[in-house]
Each structure stands twice: as C-alpha cells, then as structure tokens.
C-alpha cells in the first residue's frame, strides 16, 4: 500500500526503499573520496605529492587502504570487555549513517510517475534527529576506549566525552536563531524558506560560525582532535583497534565529516538552491554535493593550517566563548524576530 508521510503526498514503499538505498550508496561513496582528497591535498599543502602509486594518479589508494584493513586479522585484547569492544565501532558507524536519512538533496521530483522528495524522511523534529544520533555516537567512542582496558584508550574516551558534550551544547544553541526565523525544525522547510527569502548564512553569520567550529569538535577533526592526539595518547580511544574495526572508526570519522558538511549546506547555505537560477530538479542533488565538497575542502585546509589546541584551551573556548556567544545570538535573534514580525 502507498505510505502517507509528513511530506504531504503518497509514496509507495518501494520508492522509499529505493531512494534510501540510492542516497546511502552515493553519500557513503564520498568517504573514500574524502579520504583520498585529504591525503592528496595535505600532500600539496606540505609540498609533496601524496598517494601516486595505486591507480591513476593514486586515485585508488583509499580503496586499497580500506581493503587492506578489512582483510587483516581481527584482534581483541585479552583483558578487554570483548562484546563492548566489538560493539563500539558498530555504534559509531550506525549513528554516522543514520543522519543521512534527513538530509534533503532535492525538492519534490517525479520519478516513474511518482512524486517523491530526494530525502529519506522529513520528520517534524528535523534537526533534533541529527542531534539525537550525535548524542548516541558519543557512546561508541566512550565504550571503545573504556572496553579496551588501556590507559591511553581510556584517557582518549574521557576526552571525547567531555569534548562532545561541551561543544554539542553550543552547536545546538547556534541553530535556535535559524529555527526562530524559519518557524520549523524540518530541514526541507529550512531549505524552502531560503529559496523564497535568502540564505541564512547572512543573517545568522554568528550562528553559522559557532556551528562550524562546533562541527570540527564534534567530528574530532584538527585542531580539535584531542580524543586521538597521537602525540600524547598514541591513538586515543582506538589505540587497541586494528583491522576492520579500526577501519569502521576511521570511516565513521570521515562519514561524520561528510554529514556535517551536508548540514552546513542545508541549514545555512541554501541546500539545493542557487540564487537567481530556476535550476531543473536533476541539478539540485549535484548542487548539494558541490557545496558539501567546499566544506570538506575547508576541513582539510584547516587541518593543514592550524596546530592542535591544548586541552584546557579546548574546554575554555567551548564553555567561556562559544556557549555565551551562542546564547547571545539566540537572544538577539528572538528580539529581532518579535520586533520585525
């Protein structure tokens, strides 16, 4: 039977499954591309070539690395909490992939005579769905470090717990201004509002900056990679992991980077919208992916540019600067929305 959802039209079950698989496969294939881009661009930033041997111009190096890890022997430390040790990377992967369900890649389109939106679901809670799974992702890092029965891993998991909780608060407050301006939590509604008015990057510039910085912390990317911190913690929460389980943690980090870049694009940079151009529907997913790659390049650029913060600097910046700034941005936006409405 057809399924009626909050999107306002009927979709057959096979269409929902087909588009969910298509979106997942396309975005998941961005992970090895992001890994390759990271290595190639870091090489250029550091005046070297990067991968050149596997495939044309080293294009298959990421695939070779993933294959090498997947076929390695699985190792579980003798004194570890075995089941928790095994479950931890699975949690990280599932929570990273789940947020893809709410990312809108296009407005309503007609596929084989069926109206559908190029997104998995459009729940009324919208962006809170992403924050919910982001909160669950914390358990993957925490359990991975604690179950390893290693001091380095445990310290890394403690750092990840404090860092993710601290910056998630500021990140949540940073989008309150967007929600008040649009009047909806739905990501589809947010993009459609930007189509009719203007990109929220402008009026919510402070909120976007806070969301951007917190996104670096939430994905453990430099200069906020304190949970890994190989200089003092060897590898942090995944020190004892190898083979396929290490690959799962590694892939989850890059998938989180892709997902956060898609959230930047959707919430603040107009999603599929291109100003002053009524683009055809088939162009819209390409527009979203191109904007996403701009932010992925920015992630890599920052990694090559900024040194890692000290842990006290990390926490002070989150609690003493970002959190008050995000609160002030929400208050100012609330006043302006009431006055100008």
C-alpha positions as CSV (number, residue, x, y, z in Angstrom):
1,X,0.0,0.0,0.0
2,X,1.1,3.6,-0.5
3,X,2.6,5.3,2.5
4,X,1.5,8.8,3.5
5,X,4.0,10.8,5.4
6,X,4.6,14.4,6.7
7,X,5.9,15.3,3.2
8,X,2.3,15.7,2.1
9,X,1.9,13.1,-0.6
10,X,1.7,9.4,-1.1
11,X,4.9,7.3,-1.7
12,X,4.9,3.6,-2.4
13,X,7.1,1.5,-0.1
14,X,9.4,0.5,-2.9
15,X,10.1,4.2,-3.7
16,X,11.1,4.9,-0.1
17,X,13.4,1.9,0.0
18,X,14.9,2.7,-3.5
19,X,15.7,6.3,-2.7
20,X,17.1,5.5,0.8
21,X,19.5,3.0,-0.8
22,X,20.5,5.4,-3.5
23,X,21.2,8.2,-1.1
24,X,23.1,6.0,1.2
25,X,25.3,4.5,-1.5
26,X,26.1,7.8,-3.1
27,X,27.0,9.5,0.1
28,X,28.8,6.5,1.5
29,X,31.0,6.5,-1.6
30,X,32.0,10.0,-0.6
31,X,34.0,8.6,2.3
32,X,36.9,7.1,0.2
33,X,36.8,10.2,-2.0
34,X,37.1,12.4,1.1
35,X,40.0,10.2,2.4
36,X,41.8,10.5,-0.9
37,X,41.2,14.3,-1.1
38,X,42.5,14.6,2.5
39,X,45.8,12.8,1.6
40,X,46.3,14.4,-1.8
41,X,45.6,18.0,-0.6
42,X,47.6,17.5,2.6
43,X,50.5,16.4,0.3
44,X,50.1,19.6,-1.8
45,X,49.9,21.8,1.3
46,X,53.1,20.2,2.6
47,X,55.0,20.4,-0.7
48,X,54.8,16.7,-1.6
49,X,52.8,14.6,-4.0
50,X,50.6,12.4,-1.7
51,X,49.5,9.0,-3.0
52,X,50.6,8.3,-6.5
53,X,51.1,4.5,-6.9
54,X,47.7,2.8,-6.7
55,X,45.5,3.5,-9.7
56,X,45.8,6.6,-12.0
57,X,47.5,9.4,-10.0
58,X,46.9,7.4,-6.8
59,X,43.1,7.5,-7.2
60,X,42.6,4.0,-5.8
61,X,44.8,4.4,-2.8
62,X,41.9,4.9,-0.4
63,X,40.2,1.8,-1.7
64,X,43.4,-0.2,-1.2
65,X,43.8,1.1,2.3
66,X,40.3,0.1,3.3
67,X,40.7,-3.3,1.6
68,X,44.0,-3.9,3.5
69,X,42.3,-3.1,6.8
70,X,39.2,-5.2,6.2
71,X,41.3,-8.3,5.3
72,X,43.6,-8.1,8.4
73,X,43.1,-10.5,11.2
74,X,40.8,-9.2,13.9
75,X,42.5,-8.7,17.3
76,X,40.8,-8.4,20.7
77,X,43.0,-7.6,23.7
78,X,43.0,-10.4,26.3
79,X,41.7,-8.2,29.2
80,X,39.2,-6.2,27.3
81,X,35.4,-6.3,27.6
82,X,35.0,-8.3,24.5
83,X,31.4,-7.6,23.4
84,X,31.6,-3.9,24.2
85,X,34.9,-3.8,22.3
86,X,33.2,-5.3,19.3
87,X,30.0,-3.2,19.5
88,X,31.7,0.2,19.9
89,X,32.8,0.7,16.2
90,X,29.4,-0.5,15.1
91,X,27.7,2.2,17.1
92,X,29.9,4.8,15.6
93,X,29.1,3.7,12.0
94,X,25.3,3.4,12.5
95,X,24.9,6.7,14.2
96,X,27.0,8.4,11.5
97,X,25.0,6.9,8.7
98,X,21.6,7.4,10.4
99,X,21.7,11.2,10.0
100,X,21.8,10.8,6.2
101,X,18.1,9.9,6.4
102,X,17.0,13.6,7.0
103,X,19.4,15.3,4.5
104,X,17.3,16.8,1.7
105,X,19.0,16.6,-1.7
106,X,16.2,18.0,-3.8
107,X,12.6,19.3,-3.6
108,X,9.7,17.1,-4.8
109,X,10.5,15.4,-8.1
110,X,8.7,13.0,-10.4
111,X,10.3,9.5,-10.7
112,X,8.5,7.0,-12.9
113,X,5.3,9.0,-12.4
114,X,5.6,9.0,-8.6
115,X,6.0,12.2,-6.7
116,X,8.9,11.9,-4.2
117,X,11.4,14.0,-2.3
118,X,15.0,13.1,-2.5
119,X,15.5,12.6,1.2
120,X,14.9,9.6,3.4
121,X,12.4,11.1,5.8
122,X,11.3,14.6,6.7
123,X,10.4,14.3,10.4
124,X,8.7,17.1,12.3
125,X,11.6,17.1,14.8
126,X,14.0,17.8,11.9
127,X,17.5,18.7,13.0
128,X,16.8,17.3,16.5
129,X,17.0,13.9,14.8
130,X,20.6,14.6,13.9
131,X,21.5,15.8,17.4
132,X,19.9,12.7,18.9
133,X,22.1,10.4,16.9
134,X,25.1,12.6,17.6
135,X,24.5,12.1,21.3
136,X,24.4,8.3,20.8
137,X,27.6,8.4,18.8
138,X,29.3,9.5,22.0
139,X,28.8,6.0,23.4
140,X,30.7,4.5,20.5
141,X,33.9,6.4,21.4
142,X,33.3,6.0,25.1
143,X,32.8,2.3,25.0
144,X,35.7,1.8,22.6
145,X,38.1,3.5,25.0
146,X,36.8,2.0,28.2
147,X,36.4,-1.6,27.0
148,X,40.0,-1.7,25.6
149,X,41.4,-1.8,29.2
150,X,44.2,0.6,28.2
151,X,45.1,3.8,29.9
152,X,45.7,5.6,26.6
153,X,42.4,4.5,25.3
154,X,40.5,5.4,28.5
155,X,42.0,8.9,28.5
156,X,41.0,9.3,24.9
157,X,37.4,8.2,25.7
158,X,37.3,10.6,28.6
159,X,38.5,13.5,26.4
160,X,35.9,12.6,23.8
161,X,33.1,12.5,26.3
162,X,34.0,16.0,27.7
163,X,34.6,17.5,24.2
164,X,31.4,16.2,22.6
165,X,29.1,17.2,25.4
166,X,30.7,20.6,25.7
167,X,30.5,21.6,22.1
168,X,27.2,19.9,21.4
169,X,25.5,22.4,23.7
170,X,26.9,25.4,21.8
171,X,26.1,23.7,18.5
172,X,22.5,23.2,19.5
173,X,22.1,26.8,20.6
174,X,23.7,28.1,17.4
175,X,20.7,26.9,15.3
176,X,18.0,28.3,17.6
177,X,18.2,31.5,15.6
178,X,17.5,29.6,12.3
179,X,14.6,27.8,13.9
180,X,13.0,31.0,15.1
181,X,13.4,32.7,11.7
182,X,12.0,29.8,9.7
183,X,9.5,28.7,12.3
184,X,10.2,25.0,11.6
185,X,12.6,22.2,12.6
186,X,12.2,20.5,9.3
187,X,15.3,20.7,7.1
188,X,13.1,20.7,4.0
189,X,11.2,23.7,5.3
190,X,14.5,25.4,6.1
191,X,15.8,25.0,2.6
192,X,12.5,26.0,1.0
193,X,12.4,29.2,3.3
194,X,15.9,30.1,2.0
195,X,14.7,29.6,-1.6
196,X,11.9,32.1,-1.0
197,X,13.9,34.6,1.0
198,X,17.7,34.5,1.4
199,X,20.4,32.1,2.6
200,X,20.6,32.1,6.4
201,X,24.4,32.3,6.2
202,X,24.0,36.1,6.2
203,X,21.6,37.0,9.0
204,X,22.8,34.0,11.1
205,X,26.5,34.5,10.4
206,X,27.4,34.3,14.1
207,X,25.3,31.1,14.5
208,X,27.0,29.6,11.4
209,X,30.5,30.3,12.7
210,X,29.6,28.7,16.0
211,X,28.0,25.7,14.2
212,X,31.1,25.4,12.0
213,X,33.6,25.5,14.9
214,X,31.5,23.0,16.9
215,X,31.3,20.8,13.8
216,X,35.1,20.5,13.9
217,X,35.0,19.5,17.6
218,X,32.1,17.0,17.0
219,X,33.9,15.2,14.2
220,X,37.3,15.2,16.1
221,X,39.0,17.0,13.3
222,X,42.1,19.1,13.8
223,X,42.6,21.4,15.6
224,X,40.1,19.7,17.9
225,X,41.4,16.1,17.6
226,X,42.2,15.8,21.3
227,X,40.4,12.4,21.7
228,X,43.0,10.9,19.3
229,X,46.1,13.1,20.0
230,X,48.7,10.7,18.8
231,X,51.5,12.8,20.3
232,X,50.4,12.1,23.9
233,X,47.8,9.3,23.6
234,X,49.2,7.1,20.8
235,X,45.8,7.0,19.1
236,X,43.3,7.7,21.9
237,X,40.1,5.7,22.1
238,X,41.0,3.4,19.2
239,X,44.6,2.7,20.2
240,X,43.9,-1.1,20.7
241,X,41.8,-1.4,17.5
242,X,43.1,-2.8,14.2
243,X,41.8,-4.3,11.0
244,X,38.2,-3.9,10.1
245,X,37.2,-2.4,13.5
246,X,39.8,0.3,13.1
247,X,38.5,0.9,9.6
248,X,35.0,1.3,11.0
249,X,36.1,4.0,13.4
250,X,38.1,5.6,10.6
251,X,35.3,5.5,8.1
252,X,32.8,6.9,10.8
253,X,35.1,9.9,11.3
254,X,35.1,10.7,7.6
255,X,31.4,9.9,7.2
256,X,30.7,12.4,10.1
257,X,32.7,15.0,8.2
258,X,30.6,14.4,5.1
259,X,27.3,14.6,7.2
260,X,28.4,17.8,9.0
261,X,29.3,19.4,5.6
262,X,25.8,18.4,4.4
263,X,24.2,20.0,7.5
264,X,26.3,23.2,6.9
265,X,25.0,23.3,3.3
266,X,21.4,22.6,4.2
267,X,20.9,24.9,7.2
268,X,23.0,27.9,6.3
269,X,23.9,27.7,2.6
270,X,20.6,27.2,0.9
271,X,20.7,23.4,0.3
272,X,19.9,22.8,-3.3
273,X,19.1,26.5,-4.0
274,X,21.1,28.5,-6.4
275,X,20.3,32.3,-6.3
276,X,18.8,33.9,-9.5
277,X,18.5,30.5,-11.3
278,X,15.5,28.3,-11.5
279,X,17.5,25.1,-12.0
280,X,16.0,21.8,-13.1
281,X,15.3,19.2,-10.5
282,X,18.1,16.9,-11.7
283,X,20.7,19.6,-11.0
284,X,19.6,20.0,-7.3
285,X,21.4,17.0,-5.9
286,X,24.6,18.0,-7.7
287,X,24.4,21.5,-6.2
288,X,24.1,20.0,-2.7
289,X,27.1,17.7,-3.3
290,X,29.2,20.5,-4.8
291,X,28.5,22.7,-1.7
292,X,29.4,19.8,0.5
293,X,32.8,19.4,-1.2
294,X,33.5,23.1,-0.5
295,X,33.2,22.4,3.2
296,X,35.2,19.2,3.0
297,X,38.0,21.1,1.4
298,X,37.7,23.6,4.2
299,X,38.1,20.8,6.8
300,X,41.3,19.7,5.1
301,X,42.6,23.2,4.7
302,X,42.2,23.8,8.5
303,X,43.9,20.5,9.3
304,X,46.9,21.6,7.3
305,X,47.0,25.1,8.8
306,X,46.2,25.1,12.5
307,X,48.1,23.2,15.3
308,X,46.2,21.2,17.9
309,X,44.9,23.1,20.9
310,X,45.9,22.2,24.4
311,X,43.0,20.5,26.3
312,X,42.5,23.5,28.7
313,X,42.3,25.8,25.7
314,X,39.7,23.5,24.1
315,X,37.4,23.4,27.1
316,X,37.8,27.1,27.8
317,X,37.0,28.1,24.3
318,X,33.8,25.9,24.3
319,X,32.4,27.0,27.7
320,X,33.7,30.6,28.0
321,X,33.4,31.8,24.4
322,X,31.2,29.7,22.2
323,X,28.4,29.0,24.7
324,X,27.9,32.6,25.8
325,X,28.1,33.8,22.2
326,X,25.6,31.2,21.0
327,X,23.2,32.2,23.9
328,X,23.6,35.9,22.9
329,X,22.9,35.1,19.3
330,X,19.7,33.3,20.2
331,X,18.5,36.2,22.4
332,X,19.3,38.9,19.8
333,X,17.5,36.8,17.1
334,X,14.5,36.3,19.3
335,X,14.2,40.1,19.9
336,X,14.6,40.9,16.2
337,X,12.1,38.3,15.1
338,X,9.5,39.7,17.5
339,X,10.2,43.4,16.6
340,X,10.3,42.9,12.8
341,X,7.4,40.4,12.5
